[in-house]
Amino acid sequence: MTVTNILLSGIVGSTAYGLAHADSDVDRLGMFAAPTEDLHGLHTPKESHVSTAPDRTLHEAAKWCRLALAGNPTVMELVWLPEELYEVRTPLGEELLGIRTTLLGARRVRDAYLGYATQQFRKLHNRGDGTPTAETGQRIAKHARHLKRLCTQGYELYATGELTIRVDDPESYHRFGREVAADPDAAQPLLRDFEEKFAGTRSVLPEQPDERAAEAWLRQVRRHFYTEAAQAATPPA
């Protein structure tokens, strides 16, 4: 997969969380800018490119902004990575890092992170309904680790306005995964506890994100890549 105009890209997933094991895949997430002129045609460019071997997801800048403004936990990781995990970091990408807190709104962060955590809870319960196998147990443990991570990271973001990608005490996540693999209902108290924490905490975030900052940044991206295309198309004097 060849995608041009990548603005920001880095290693995410279990490697970034500090939860990877020897057989874990290395996941990459990034953002690119479609050439501005291509956005004016009859058929607009693809907004996402997903590949395996290597595992990489790239979202077009506008789609990434929409997902981030909705509080999407997966795309939000891209602007909170430790510096050493970035593989592409352009000036426009740097500017996006500078406005990352404006993309946050208390209600959307709470609903998105708790919503994703609840999805993980349902997945582990659905997998736990069948005949137990070693593979099923591994899948349940993985969903349980994600559930705990989403609750922990989402609450931190909601309460402090900061997001720490690498988890504290990775072994506690693996231990929680093993406990839930043995008994899927063991995940319910943690989920309920975080629901109560969210409900009982006043967020430092505004109720809604500031879309104006994202809009201004995106228009800057469009100007940048329109200018380059126009200059390339201008015949020499």
PyMOL commands that set and color helices and strands:
alter all, ss='L'
color gray80, all
select helices_A, chain A and resi 13-17+36-40+61-69+73-79+83-85+91-98+100-103+106-127+134-160+170-182+184-200+211-233
alter helices_A, ss='H'
color red, helices_A
select strands_A, chain A and resi 6-12+27-32+48-51+55-60+86-89
alter strands_A, ss='S'
color yellow, strands_A
deselect
rebuild
show_as cartoon
